[in-house]
């Protein structure tokens, strides 16, 4: 009898507690989702009135007044760099397009249908921008866009995006894909360093193929970089230093013709090196990234290995990235090579002299 009373009391206490918790949860103020304000971007008509649109005569009617057809001539995969306001997004262009890309591969998207003025701040601190019909737009993620390239654009491409359906998240923007792209970017940085260069812009990366078979992933990727020779004293460059050393050792014994031949070659290399330090050049690499894939389809980051093609021919000379960088460093000209070259030039000039 006492046991039954005890059980009844326990059940009654639990019921009272549940009712009290429900009432508190219903009556208490709800915690709002954290948000951040997004600056309101002027529509195109307002921009023109303010004089902030450069090519006003080339703004399509559908972007200006929401009338007329949009003749779409731009399609690309882009990575969001910054959401500047409800109308403008700065992007990196990842995929090839129909126009010649500029150094840096950066462009601007104008959204004919604006984003919301409030953006959601996620638990990890990431800011997710959105609007009716748009996917979550997050810095660093990639999206497929279709739009109209502004005629007469200069400096950076400016693209009008007609509506929400023309801005969609790229299906390949997954953790796996980001891991492969990170490996490619790391390779590009190390290759530039191995060549005593530095990149002047972010590398452009094109995934040629991405296959997963028998628990293995193999991705072929093309990397295009803009890089320049590291700045430093020109005469300290090993090849020039070797030629200068030769003049110092043998200058008094050289004929006028021999000395001029060596000095002319030094002047040529000085100009070449100064140009390489100040004018970026384009370099291309073909790499293969391989790794293990678990049962859920995720790549094991610790298993990734990067190979580079030392061709020609392309695809037949794959070596591990570490060996590729070692080979690049070993190809640098040396002081001894500069010294020997000067001696050869001096000898040839003396032989030709009357």
Secondary structure, DSSP 4 states (H G I P E B T S, - for coil): -HHHHHHHHHHHHHHHHHHHHHHHHHHSPPPPPPEEE-PPPPPHHHHHHHT--TTGGG--HHHHTS-S-----EEEEEEEEEE-SSSEEEEEE-S--SSPPPTT-EEEEEESSPPPSEEEE-TTS-EEB--TTPPPB-TT-EEEEEEEEPTT--SSEEEEE-SGGGEEE-TT-SHHHHHHHHHHHHHHHHHHHHTTEEESSPPEEEEEEEEEETTEEEEEEEEEEEEEEPP--GGGSHHHHHHHHHHHHHGGGS-HHHHHHHHHHHHHHHHHHHHHHHS-EEEEEEEEEEEEB-TTS-B-GGG-EEEEE--SSTTS-EEEHHHHHHHHHHTS--HHHHHHHHHHHHHHHHHH--
